[in-house]
Amino acid sequence: MKSIAKIAAGIVLTALICTGAWGQADRPLIGEVVVEGNDFVAREPILGAVADVLKVGEEYTETKGAEAIRLVERMGYFDDVTLSTEQMDQAVRVIITVVEKQRIDQVLFAGNTVISDQELAAEIISQPGHIYDERAIARDVRRIEEFYEARGYIAKVSEARLDEFGALTFVMEEARIEDIVVDGLGRTEPWVVKREMELEPGELFQQKEVSTAIRRIYAMGLFEEVETELRPGVENPLRDVILVIQLKEAKTGRAAFALGWSSLDSLVVMLSAEERNLRGQGERASVSLELGGRESYELSFSDPYLDSKGTTFEINLYDTQRRRQFIGGAAISTADNEFDERRTGGDFTIITPIADRRSVSMTVRSVEVSSSALQGTTVLPPGVGVIGTAQGLSGGNFDNPVPTNPGLGPDNPEPGDTSLPVEVAAPLHPGGRVNSLKLGVIDDTRDVRANPRSGAVTSLTYEQAGSLLGGSTEFGKFTLDYRRYFAVGEDVVAVRFMGGTTFGDPPLFESFTVGGANTLRGYEPDRYRGETLILGNAEYRKRINDSLTAVAFLDVGDAYGGTFRTVVPGFQIQADDQNFQPHVGVGAGVRVITPIGPIRLDFGFGEEGSQAHFSFGNTF
C-alpha cells in the first residue's frame, strides 16, 4: 500500500510540474505597448491610462488585456477599443487600436429666445475642436438649465445631438405660463388680482416678473399673505407651468371713534370709516367727520381701474378746518404765527394710460379758502397805500392816499395832518375761491407703486386758475416731480427732486411751501413760502424685518421769491427768501407696518433746531 501511495504522489507531482511549465510557456512577457488609430487624442494619455496594467517586462494575460480595454474606453474619447498581440523575439508587442469619436466642428443652439447663443456658449465645456464626449455633454446640459434658472427662467434641454457634419446642437424648451390660477379668494374678484400682474398665459415664465407681480398684489393692501406655487402644465407638462397665486384676504374695512378736548376747541368728536375693497373690486371709499369745536368732513372715492386700459378715477369732497402756520419776515410782525384755515370744495382726477408705463392726468378743482383772523402789522411808507376809517380797514372805503407830507414840520403839526409813519393791520391770509384745471404727464417705471424698490417716476404738471373758470384768483403753476429708487440688497436708496414756479398773481395760500414731514424735515411746517420751489430729498431705507424699516435722510430745499397781496392796498407780504437759500435738514426715522397702515416717524435737525414729524406712508 505504501508503494502504491508513493507512485500516486509522484504522478500528481509530475503533472503539476508539467502543467506549471506549460502555463509559464503560454504567458509571454510584454515587450512593448503601442497605440494605433488615434488622431486627435495623443498616445501619451492612452498609455498613461493602462500604465499600471500593461508593464513592459511583466507577463501578459487575457485578464490584463480586458482590463486595459476597459480603462481606455473609460476615457470617453473612443467609439471602439480593441487589443491584439504580435510576437517579438523574446516577448510580445501589445497593440491597442482605437476608433476616435467624432470631433465637434461647431456648437449650435435652438429654441433659446431670452438668452443669446454667445451667453450660452460661454457657459458650456464643449467647444469646436473637442471630441464628442457624452459625459461632458451631460454636464453642459445641466449648466445650460442652471444658467436659465439663475436668470429667472425655466428651461429644459430636450436634446443634444451631433450630426454627421460635426455640428453639436442643444435644443431648448423654454417654459411658458400655461395658465394663472388664483386661490383663496372669498370676497375679492379674481380679475382684480390678475389686473395687477403684467403676466399673461402664453408668456415665458420669468421669476423677476412673478416676484414683481407678487409685490404689486401685496401692495394693494387687500391680502395678509401672498404666496406662489408652480404646477406642471396640462397640455405640455414637460415644459410649461401653471402659476398658482395663493392668497389670504385681509380685513379691508375700518371704523374709528375718538373724543378729544382742548381749550381752543372744547369737546371734539371724531368719526371715520374706510373700505379698501368696495364691492370686492379694489375700489376705495372713506368718510371722516370732526364735530365740536371744529367741524369738518371729508368724503373720497377712488377706482384704480375705471376701464380695461387701467384708467384711474378719484373724487374728493371736503369742508375742513386745519391749523396752518405763517412765519413772517422782519417787515411783518404777528401776535401768533398759527391760524385756522377752512377749505370747502372738491376735486376729481382722471389718469389714463397712453403708452407702456406712461399716462396723462387731468384734475379739476374748486375750493373756497377762508380768510384767516391772523393779523399782521407793518408800516406803510409815505405815498404808498390809502388811509380810511376803521370800517375801511375791514373792507370799506379807502379814499385818502397816504401823504408824502413834505411840508409838515414834525414840531409844528396842524389840524387835519396825518402823522407819519402809518402802521396798518390786515389778515395775512385773505382767502378766496380757486377754480383750476391741472394737466399732467406721468412716466412711471416703478416695480411697485406703494413701496418701490427699483425704477423711477416723473410727473410734469401745469395748473391754471382764473376768472374764466369762475374763480377769484388768476395764476398758473408749473411743477416737476422726479423720483428714483435703487435696490441695495434688501435695502433701498430713494431720491427725489421737485421744482416749480408760478405765473400771474398767486395768493399766499396757493404759494409753494417747504418745511415739515413731507418736504424739508427738521423745520416747522410751511416754514418757507414762495413763488418758486427747489427741493431735493435722499433716503436710505434699511429693512429690519417685514414690519419695520429704519431710514436715514438728507433734505435740501427752499420756497422763495414773490410778493403776496393782502386785503389792504399797499400792504404786501414778501417771501422770507427772495433768492434760493439751500436750507438743509438731516435726521433718521422709522417706518412701521400697522393694521391701520404704514406709520412714519422722523426726527430731523435743521438750521433752527430740531423737529419730530409723525405721518403715514413713505415721504415719497
C-alpha positions, 0 to 999 in steps of 0.5 A: 500500500505504501508503494502504491501511495508513493507512485500516486504522489509522484504522478500528481507531482509530475503533472503539476510540474508539467502543467506549471511549465506549460502555463509559464510557456503560454504567458509571454512577457510584454515587450512593448505597448503601442497605440494605433488609430488615434488622431486627435487624442495623443498616445501619451494619455492612452498609455498613461491610462493602462500604465499600471496594467500593461508593464513592459517586462511583466507577463501578459494575460487575457485578464490584463488585456480586458482590463486595459480595454476597459480603462481606455474606453473609460476615457470617453474619447473612443467609439471602439477599443480593441487589443491584439498581440504580435510576437517579438523575439523574446516577448510580445508587442501589445497593440491597442487600436482605437476608433476616435469619436467624432470631433465637434466642428461647431456648437449650435443652439435652438429654441433659446429666445431670452438668452443669446447663443454667445451667453450660452456658449460661454457657459458650456465645456464643449467647444469646436475642436473637442471630441464628442464626449457624452459625459461632458455633454451631460454636464453642459446640459445641466449648466445650460438649465442652471444658467436659465434658472439663475436668470429667472427662467425655466428651461429644459434641454430636450436634446443634444445631438451631433450630426454627421457634419460635426455640428453639436446642437442643444435644443431648448424648451423654454417654459411658458405660463400655461395658465394663472390660477388664483386661490383663496379668494372669498370676497375679492374678484379674481380679475382684480388680482390678475389686473395687477400682474403684467403676466399673461398665459402664453408668456415665458415664465420669468421669476423677476416678473412673478416676484414683481407681480407678487409685490404689486398684489401685496401692495394693494393692501387687500391680502395678509399673505401672498404666496406662489406655487408652480404646477406642471402644465396640462397640455405640455407638462414637460415644459410649461407651468401653471402659476398658482397665486395663493392668497389670504384676504385681509380685513379691508374695512375700518371704523374709528371713534375718538373724543378729544378736548382742548381749550381752543376747541372744547369737546371734539368728536371724531368719526371715520370709516374706510373700505379698501375693497368696495364691492370686492373690486379694489375700489376705495371709499372713506368718510371722516367727520370732526364735530365740536369745536371744529367741524369738518368732513371729508368724503373720497372715492377712488377706482384704480381701474375705471376701464380695461386700459387701467384708467384711474378715477378719484373724487374728493369732497371736503369742508375742513378746518386745519391749523396752518402756520405763517412765519413772517419776515422782519417787515411783518410782525404777528401776535401768533404765527398759527391760524385756522384755515377752512377749505370747502370744495372738491376735486376729481382726477382722471389718469389714463394710460397712453403708452407702456408705463406712461399716462396723462392726468387731468384734475379739476378743482374748486375750493373756497379758502377762508380768510384767516383772523391772523393779523399782521402789522407793518408800516406803510411808507409815505405815498404808498397805500390809502388811509380810511376809517376803521370800517375801511380797514375791514373792507370799506372805503379807502379814499385818502392816499397816504401823504408824502407830507413834505411840508409838515414840520414834525414840531409844528403839526396842524389840524387835519395832518396825518402823522407819519409813519402809518402802521396798518393791520390786515389778515395775512391770509385773505382767502378766496375761491380757486377754480383750476384745471391741472394737466399732467404727464406721468412716466412711471417705471416703478416695480411697485407703486406703494413701496418701490424698490427699483425704477423711477417716476416723473410727473410734469404738471401745469395748473391754471386758475382764473376768472374764466373758470369762475374763480377769484384768483388768476395764476398758473403753476408749473411743477416737476416731480422726479423720483428714483429708487435703487435696490441695495440688497434688501435695502433701498436708496430713494431720491427725489427732486421737485421744482416749480414756479408760478405765473400771474398773481398767486395768493399766499395760500396757493404759494409753494411751501417747504418745511415739515414731514413731507418736504424739508424735515427738521423745520416747522411746517410751511416754514418757507413760502414762495413763488418758486420751489427747489427741493431735493430729498435722499433716503436710505431705507434699511429693512429690519424685518417685514414690519419695520424699516429704519431710514436715514435722510438728507433734505435740501430745499427752499420756497422763495421769491414773490410778493403776496397781496393782502386785503389792504392796498399797499400792504404786501407780504414778501417771501422770507427768501427772495433768492434760493437759500439751500436750507438743509435738514438731516435726521433718521426715522422709522417706518412701521407696518400697522393694521391701520397702515404704514406709520412714519416717524422722523426726527430731523435737525435743521438750521433752527433746531430740531423737529419730530414729524409723525405721518403715514406712508413713505415721504415719497 
